[in-house]
Amino acid sequence: MTLKEALEEREYVIRQIDTNDDELNSFLFSLGCYSGEKITVVSRLKNGCIVSIKDGRYNIDNQLASAIVV
């Protein structure tokens, strides 16, 4: 399941980042978004969602949420 399909307020573990873009992979890694890390969808927006990774909250769009497999 991807993060786009994940339920709000439930903690998931990232299994993989499904993208071939090295720049995007390093950006996500800098946020703490990598395999084995816990992630929570805090709320949903029209074009994305707000996620909690470690102690930070980030707004990500639906395309990026589709690349994060939990």
Gaussian input, Z-matrix of N, CA and C with variables (Angstrom, degrees):
# hf/3-21g

backbone

0 1
 N
 C     1     B1
 C     2     B2     1     A1
 N     3     B3     2     A2     1     D1
 C     4     B4     3     A3     2     D2
 C     5     B5     4     A4     3     D3
 N     6     B6     5     A5     4     D4
 C     7     B7     6     A6     5     D5
 C     8     B8     7     A7     6     D6
 N     9     B9     8     A8     7     D7
 C    10    B10     9     A9     8     D8
 C    11    B11    10    A10     9     D9
 N    12    B12    11    A11    10    D10
 C    13    B13    12    A12    11    D11
 C    14    B14    13    A13    12    D12
 N    15    B15    14    A14    13    D13
 C    16    B16    15    A15    14    D14
 C    17    B17    16    A16    15    D15
 N    18    B18    17    A17    16    D16
 C    19    B19    18    A18    17    D17
 C    20    B20    19    A19    18    D18
 N    21    B21    20    A20    19    D19
 C    22    B22    21    A21    20    D20
 C    23    B23    22    A22    21    D21
 N    24    B24    23    A23    22    D22
 C    25    B25    24    A24    23    D23
 C    26    B26    25    A25    24    D24
 N    27    B27    26    A26    25    D25
 C    28    B28    27    A27    26    D26
 C    29    B29    28    A28    27    D27
 N    30    B30    29    A29    28    D28
 C    31    B31    30    A30    29    D29
 C    32    B32    31    A31    30    D30
 N    33    B33    32    A32    31    D31
 C    34    B34    33    A33    32    D32
 C    35    B35    34    A34    33    D33
 N    36    B36    35    A35    34    D34
 C    37    B37    36    A36    35    D35
 C    38    B38    37    A37    36    D36
 N    39    B39    38    A38    37    D37
 C    40    B40    39    A39    38    D38
 C    41    B41    40    A40    39    D39
 N    42    B42    41    A41    40    D40
 C    43    B43    42    A42    41    D41
 C    44    B44    43    A43    42    D42
 N    45    B45    44    A44    43    D43
 C    46    B46    45    A45    44    D44
 C    47    B47    46    A46    45    D45
 N    48    B48    47    A47    46    D46
 C    49    B49    48    A48    47    D47
 C    50    B50    49    A49    48    D48
 N    51    B51    50    A50    49    D49
 C    52    B52    51    A51    50    D50
 C    53    B53    52    A52    51    D51
 N    54    B54    53    A53    52    D52
 C    55    B55    54    A54    53    D53
 C    56    B56    55    A55    54    D54
 N    57    B57    56    A56    55    D55
 C    58    B58    57    A57    56    D56
 C    59    B59    58    A58    57    D57
 N    60    B60    59    A59    58    D58
 C    61    B61    60    A60    59    D59
 C    62    B62    61    A61    60    D60
 N    63    B63    62    A62    61    D61
 C    64    B64    63    A63    62    D62
 C    65    B65    64    A64    63    D63
 N    66    B66    65    A65    64    D64
 C    67    B67    66    A66    65    D65
 C    68    B68    67    A67    66    D66
 N    69    B69    68    A68    67    D67
 C    70    B70    69    A69    68    D68
 C    71    B71    70    A70    69    D69
 N    72    B72    71    A71    70    D70
 C    73    B73    72    A72    71    D71
 C    74    B74    73    A73    72    D72
 N    75    B75    74    A74    73    D73
 C    76    B76    75    A75    74    D74
 C    77    B77    76    A76    75    D75
 N    78    B78    77    A77    76    D76
 C    79    B79    78    A78    77    D77
 C    80    B80    79    A79    78    D78
 N    81    B81    80    A80    79    D79
 C    82    B82    81    A81    80    D80
 C    83    B83    82    A82    81    D81
 N    84    B84    83    A83    82    D82
 C    85    B85    84    A84    83    D83
 C    86    B86    85    A85    84    D84
 N    87    B87    86    A86    85    D85
 C    88    B88    87    A87    86    D86
 C    89    B89    88    A88    87    D87
 N    90    B90    89    A89    88    D88
 C    91    B91    90    A90    89    D89
 C    92    B92    91    A91    90    D90
 N    93    B93    92    A92    91    D91
 C    94    B94    93    A93    92    D92
 C    95    B95    94    A94    93    D93
 N    96    B96    95    A95    94    D94
 C    97    B97    96    A96    95    D95
 C    98    B98    97    A97    96    D96
 N    99    B99    98    A98    97    D97
 C   100   B100    99    A99    98    D98
 C   101   B101   100   A100    99    D99
 N   102   B102   101   A101   100   D100
 C   103   B103   102   A102   101   D101
 C   104   B104   103   A103   102   D102
 N   105   B105   104   A104   103   D103
 C   106   B106   105   A105   104   D104
 C   107   B107   106   A106   105   D105
 N   108   B108   107   A107   106   D106
 C   109   B109   108   A108   107   D107
 C   110   B110   109   A109   108   D108
 N   111   B111   110   A110   109   D109
 C   112   B112   111   A111   110   D110
 C   113   B113   112   A112   111   D111
 N   114   B114   113   A113   112   D112
 C   115   B115   114   A114   113   D113
 C   116   B116   115   A115   114   D114
 N   117   B117   116   A116   115   D115
 C   118   B118   117   A117   116   D116
 C   119   B119   118   A118   117   D117
 N   120   B120   119   A119   118   D118
 C   121   B121   120   A120   119   D119
 C   122   B122   121   A121   120   D120
 N   123   B123   122   A122   121   D121
 C   124   B124   123   A123   122   D122
 C   125   B125   124   A124   123   D123
 N   126   B126   125   A125   124   D124
 C   127   B127   126   A126   125   D125
 C   128   B128   127   A127   126   D126
 N   129   B129   128   A128   127   D127
 C   130   B130   129   A129   128   D128
 C   131   B131   130   A130   129   D129
 N   132   B132   131   A131   130   D130
 C   133   B133   132   A132   131   D131
 C   134   B134   133   A133   132   D132
 N   135   B135   134   A134   133   D133
 C   136   B136   135   A135   134   D134
 C   137   B137   136   A136   135   D135
 N   138   B138   137   A137   136   D136
 C   139   B139   138   A138   137   D137
 C   140   B140   139   A139   138   D138
 N   141   B141   140   A140   139   D139
 C   142   B142   141   A141   140   D140
 C   143   B143   142   A142   141   D141
 N   144   B144   143   A143   142   D142
 C   145   B145   144   A144   143   D143
 C   146   B146   145   A145   144   D144
 N   147   B147   146   A146   145   D145
 C   148   B148   147   A147   146   D146
 C   149   B149   148   A148   147   D147
 N   150   B150   149   A149   148   D148
 C   151   B151   150   A150   149   D149
 C   152   B152   151   A151   150   D150
 N   153   B153   152   A152   151   D151
 C   154   B154   153   A153   152   D152
 C   155   B155   154   A154   153   D153
 N   156   B156   155   A155   154   D154
 C   157   B157   156   A156   155   D155
 C   158   B158   157   A157   156   D156
 N   159   B159   158   A158   157   D157
 C   160   B160   159   A159   158   D158
 C   161   B161   160   A160   159   D159
 N   162   B162   161   A161   160   D160
 C   163   B163   162   A162   161   D161
 C   164   B164   163   A163   162   D162
 N   165   B165   164   A164   163   D163
 C   166   B166   165   A165   164   D164
 C   167   B167   166   A166   165   D165
 N   168   B168   167   A167   166   D166
 C   169   B169   168   A168   167   D167
 C   170   B170   169   A169   168   D168
 N   171   B171   170   A170   169   D169
 C   172   B172   171   A171   170   D170
 C   173   B173   172   A172   171   D171
 N   174   B174   173   A173   172   D172
 C   175   B175   174   A174   173   D173
 C   176   B176   175   A175   174   D174
 N   177   B177   176   A176   175   D175
 C   178   B178   177   A177   176   D176
 C   179   B179   178   A178   177   D177
 N   180   B180   179   A179   178   D178
 C   181   B181   180   A180   179   D179
 C   182   B182   181   A181   180   D180
 N   183   B183   182   A182   181   D181
 C   184   B184   183   A183   182   D182
 C   185   B185   184   A184   183   D183
 N   186   B186   185   A185   184   D184
 C   187   B187   186   A186   185   D185
 C   188   B188   187   A187   186   D186
 N   189   B189   188   A188   187   D187
 C   190   B190   189   A189   188   D188
 C   191   B191   190   A190   189   D189
 N   192   B192   191   A191   190   D190
 C   193   B193   192   A192   191   D191
 C   194   B194   193   A193   192   D192
 N   195   B195   194   A194   193   D193
 C   196   B196   195   A195   194   D194
 C   197   B197   196   A196   195   D195
 N   198   B198   197   A197   196   D196
 C   199   B199   198   A198   197   D197
 C   200   B200   199   A199   198   D198
 N   201   B201   200   A200   199   D199
 C   202   B202   201   A201   200   D200
 C   203   B203   202   A202   201   D201
 N   204   B204   203   A203   202   D202
 C   205   B205   204   A204   203   D203
 C   206   B206   205   A205   204   D204
 N   207   B207   206   A206   205   D205
 C   208   B208   207   A207   206   D206
 C   209   B209   208   A208   207   D207

   B1=1.4417
   B2=1.5322
   B3=1.3251
   B4=1.4599
   B5=1.5290
   B6=1.2974
   B7=1.4644
   B8=1.5291
   B9=1.3120
   B10=1.4689
   B11=1.5265
   B12=1.3271
   B13=1.4602
   B14=1.5303
   B15=1.3218
   B16=1.4633
   B17=1.5294
   B18=1.3197
   B19=1.4640
   B20=1.5274
   B21=1.3222
   B22=1.4675
   B23=1.5298
   B24=1.3451
   B25=1.4625
   B26=1.5328
   B27=1.3096
   B28=1.4640
   B29=1.5226
   B30=1.3111
   B31=1.4610
   B32=1.5293
   B33=1.3128
   B34=1.4638
   B35=1.5194
   B36=1.3171
   B37=1.4588
   B38=1.5241
   B39=1.3150
   B40=1.4598
   B41=1.5240
   B42=1.3174
   B43=1.4635
   B44=1.5162
   B45=1.3381
   B46=1.4614
   B47=1.5175
   B48=1.3128
   B49=1.4582
   B50=1.5220
   B51=1.3206
   B52=1.4592
   B53=1.5257
   B54=1.3271
   B55=1.4575
   B56=1.5229
   B57=1.3051
   B58=1.4607
   B59=1.5231
   B60=1.3285
   B61=1.4592
   B62=1.5350
   B63=1.3266
   B64=1.4712
   B65=1.5203
   B66=1.3343
   B67=1.4701
   B68=1.5265
   B69=1.3105
   B70=1.4667
   B71=1.5202
   B72=1.3262
   B73=1.4690
   B74=1.5213
   B75=1.3386
   B76=1.4664
   B77=1.5245
   B78=1.3394
   B79=1.4600
   B80=1.5241
   B81=1.3258
   B82=1.4665
   B83=1.5213
   B84=1.3216
   B85=1.4647
   B86=1.5259
   B87=1.3392
   B88=1.4675
   B89=1.5325
   B90=1.3326
   B91=1.4712
   B92=1.5248
   B93=1.3289
   B94=1.4576
   B95=1.5051
   B96=1.3192
   B97=1.4591
   B98=1.5286
   B99=1.3348
   B100=1.4596
   B101=1.5246
   B102=1.3098
   B103=1.4765
   B104=1.5249
   B105=1.3328
   B106=1.4527
   B107=1.5197
   B108=1.3269
   B109=1.4689
   B110=1.5288
   B111=1.3276
   B112=1.4618
   B113=1.5235
   B114=1.3440
   B115=1.4611
   B116=1.5283
   B117=1.3260
   B118=1.4611
   B119=1.5189
   B120=1.3324
   B121=1.4651
   B122=1.5231
   B123=1.3289
   B124=1.4621
   B125=1.5266
   B126=1.3303
   B127=1.4593
   B128=1.5196
   B129=1.3068
   B130=1.4610
   B131=1.5197
   B132=1.3105
   B133=1.4514
   B134=1.5251
   B135=1.3155
   B136=1.4607
   B137=1.5311
   B138=1.3234
   B139=1.4643
   B140=1.5143
   B141=1.3263
   B142=1.4549
   B143=1.5105
   B144=1.3292
   B145=1.4552
   B146=1.5313
   B147=1.3117
   B148=1.4556
   B149=1.5150
   B150=1.3407
   B151=1.4578
   B152=1.5201
   B153=1.3027
   B154=1.4617
   B155=1.5227
   B156=1.3355
   B157=1.4584
   B158=1.5188
   B159=1.3202
   B160=1.4622
   B161=1.5236
   B162=1.3295
   B163=1.4642
   B164=1.5234
   B165=1.3351
   B166=1.4603
   B167=1.5162
   B168=1.3364
   B169=1.4633
   B170=1.5128
   B171=1.3430
   B172=1.4558
   B173=1.5176
   B174=1.3156
   B175=1.4494
   B176=1.5226
   B177=1.3270
   B178=1.4636
   B179=1.5216
   B180=1.3299
   B181=1.4589
   B182=1.5275
   B183=1.3318
   B184=1.4663
   B185=1.5225
   B186=1.3240
   B187=1.4597
   B188=1.5269
   B189=1.3136
   B190=1.4521
   B191=1.5243
   B192=1.3320
   B193=1.4693
   B194=1.5214
   B195=1.3181
   B196=1.4631
   B197=1.5243
   B198=1.3289
   B199=1.4601
   B200=1.5282
   B201=1.3320
   B202=1.4700
   B203=1.5316
   B204=1.3188
   B205=1.4649
   B206=1.5220
   B207=1.3415
   B208=1.4777
   B209=1.5070
   A1=107.48
   A2=116.29
   A3=119.93
   A4=109.95
   A5=115.54
   A6=120.19
   A7=110.90
   A8=116.93
   A9=120.87
   A10=111.06
   A11=117.23
   A12=122.16
   A13=112.97
   A14=117.70
   A15=122.14
   A16=111.60
   A17=115.04
   A18=121.49
   A19=110.58
   A20=115.72
   A21=121.13
   A22=110.68
   A23=114.85
   A24=123.43
   A25=113.71
   A26=117.25
   A27=121.32
   A28=108.26
   A29=116.46
   A30=120.91
   A31=110.35
   A32=115.41
   A33=122.53
   A34=109.17
   A35=115.94
   A36=121.77
   A37=107.17
   A38=116.11
   A39=120.88
   A40=108.91
   A41=116.84
   A42=121.34
   A43=111.53
   A44=115.90
   A45=119.81
   A46=110.45
   A47=115.22
   A48=122.40
   A49=105.58
   A50=116.44
   A51=121.77
   A52=110.74
   A53=116.17
   A54=121.51
   A55=109.46
   A56=116.10
   A57=121.46
   A58=111.88
   A59=117.22
   A60=122.71
   A61=109.39
   A62=116.95
   A63=121.17
   A64=112.24
   A65=117.03
   A66=120.71
   A67=110.51
   A68=116.63
   A69=121.23
   A70=110.69
   A71=116.62
   A72=120.50
   A73=111.10
   A74=117.79
   A75=118.76
   A76=112.00
   A77=117.60
   A78=120.37
   A79=109.93
   A80=117.18
   A81=121.14
   A82=111.21
   A83=116.70
   A84=120.54
   A85=110.58
   A86=117.06
   A87=120.48
   A88=111.79
   A89=116.89
   A90=121.25
   A91=112.04
   A92=116.67
   A93=120.77
   A94=112.05
   A95=116.87
   A96=123.02
   A97=109.23
   A98=116.41
   A99=121.98
   A100=108.99
   A101=116.65
   A102=121.78
   A103=111.58
   A104=115.06
   A105=121.28
   A106=114.09
   A107=118.10
   A108=121.75
   A109=109.71
   A110=116.67
   A111=121.62
   A112=109.72
   A113=115.53
   A114=121.89
   A115=108.40
   A116=116.50
   A117=122.15
   A118=109.17
   A119=116.95
   A120=121.08
   A121=106.34
   A122=116.12
   A123=121.12
   A124=110.28
   A125=116.82
   A126=120.86
   A127=110.06
   A128=115.40
   A129=122.70
   A130=109.89
   A131=115.26
   A132=122.69
   A133=107.99
   A134=116.84
   A135=120.66
   A136=111.64
   A137=116.67
   A138=120.38
   A139=113.75
   A140=118.00
   A141=119.64
   A142=111.96
   A143=114.75
   A144=119.62
   A145=109.80
   A146=114.67
   A147=121.63
   A148=106.45
   A149=115.69
   A150=120.88
   A151=110.24
   A152=114.83
   A153=122.05
   A154=107.75
   A155=115.17
   A156=122.06
   A157=106.39
   A158=116.59
   A159=122.50
   A160=108.23
   A161=119.12
   A162=121.26
   A163=112.77
   A164=118.38
   A165=121.16
   A166=112.51
   A167=114.64
   A168=121.48
   A169=107.93
   A170=115.41
   A171=120.69
   A172=110.02
   A173=116.17
   A174=123.02
   A175=107.26
   A176=116.97
   A177=119.99
   A178=109.02
   A179=116.20
   A180=119.77
   A181=110.50
   A182=115.14
   A183=120.68
   A184=112.69
   A185=117.91
   A186=121.00
   A187=110.26
   A188=116.86
   A189=120.98
   A190=110.98
   A191=117.02
   A192=120.90
   A193=111.02
   A194=117.45
   A195=121.47
   A196=111.95
   A197=117.29
   A198=121.30
   A199=112.93
   A200=116.92
   A201=120.71
   A202=108.65
   A203=115.69
   A204=121.73
   A205=108.59
   A206=115.53
   A207=120.64
   A208=109.91
   D1=145.87
   D2=177.86
   D3=-95.94
   D4=167.79
   D5=179.93
   D6=-64.91
   D7=-27.11
   D8=178.33
   D9=-62.03
   D10=-29.97
   D11=-178.51
   D12=-95.64
   D13=-3.49
   D14=-175.77
   D15=-70.79
   D16=151.74
   D17=178.65
   D18=-81.76
   D19=150.13
   D20=178.03
   D21=-69.67
   D22=150.95
   D23=174.80
   D24=59.76
   D25=25.24
   D26=176.54
   D27=-122.92
   D28=134.01
   D29=-177.88
   D30=-84.31
   D31=134.03
   D32=178.51
   D33=-124.80
   D34=162.95
   D35=174.18
   D36=-110.98
   D37=129.99
   D38=-179.92
   D39=-70.42
   D40=124.88
   D41=178.43
   D42=-90.28
   D43=-41.32
   D44=178.26
   D45=-164.82
   D46=162.32
   D47=173.02
   D48=-107.50
   D49=115.86
   D50=-173.05
   D51=-97.74
   D52=76.53
   D53=177.45
   D54=-149.78
   D55=151.73
   D56=178.48
   D57=-101.39
   D58=3.23
   D59=-177.45
   D60=-88.03
   D61=110.17
   D62=-178.39
   D63=-63.40
   D64=-36.11
   D65=179.29
   D66=-64.92
   D67=-41.36
   D68=178.22
   D69=-66.37
   D70=-41.27
   D71=177.48
   D72=-60.04
   D73=-44.29
   D74=-179.71
   D75=-70.03
   D76=-32.27
   D77=176.33
   D78=-63.98
   D79=-47.56
   D80=179.33
   D81=-63.08
   D82=-39.14
   D83=178.34
   D84=-62.62
   D85=-38.16
   D86=179.37
   D87=-66.41
   D88=-25.44
   D89=176.06
   D90=-81.55
   D91=-12.37
   D92=-176.21
   D93=94.71
   D94=15.54
   D95=-177.78
   D96=-98.68
   D97=96.49
   D98=-179.94
   D99=-151.87
   D100=168.06
   D101=-176.92
   D102=-53.92
   D103=134.54
   D104=178.21
   D105=91.69
   D106=-11.93
   D107=-178.95
   D108=-85.43
   D109=147.38
   D110=178.30
   D111=-84.91
   D112=142.95
   D113=-179.45
   D114=-142.62
   D115=143.79
   D116=-179.98
   D117=-130.11
   D118=133.22
   D119=172.93
   D120=-83.00
   D121=113.61
   D122=-178.04
   D123=-78.93
   D124=-46.68
   D125=177.79
   D126=-157.85
   D127=163.19
   D128=179.90
   D129=-105.64
   D130=143.64
   D131=175.08
   D132=-121.56
   D133=172.11
   D134=-178.71
   D135=-60.19
   D136=-44.08
   D137=-175.73
   D138=-109.65
   D139=17.10
   D140=-179.00
   D141=171.76
   D142=-151.09
   D143=179.99
   D144=-155.04
   D145=161.41
   D146=175.23
   D147=-102.94
   D148=127.41
   D149=-177.99
   D150=-120.55
   D151=154.40
   D152=175.82
   D153=-113.29
   D154=121.23
   D155=176.66
   D156=-126.47
   D157=123.68
   D158=-174.48
   D159=54.12
   D160=-120.00
   D161=-178.97
   D162=-103.96
   D163=10.84
   D164=-177.05
   D165=-114.12
   D166=156.35
   D167=174.81
   D168=-119.05
   D169=135.84
   D170=-175.82
   D171=-135.63
   D172=145.86
   D173=175.25
   D174=-97.78
   D175=119.09
   D176=178.91
   D177=-121.99
   D178=148.52
   D179=-178.98
   D180=-82.68
   D181=170.02
   D182=-176.07
   D183=-63.68
   D184=-33.80
   D185=179.30
   D186=-63.90
   D187=-43.95
   D188=178.48
   D189=-68.76
   D190=-39.46
   D191=178.07
   D192=-62.37
   D193=-30.80
   D194=178.78
   D195=-71.57
   D196=-21.82
   D197=-178.77
   D198=-86.61
   D199=-11.53
   D200=-178.26
   D201=-98.79
   D202=113.17
   D203=-177.85
   D204=-96.01
   D205=126.43
   D206=-179.86
   D207=-116.58

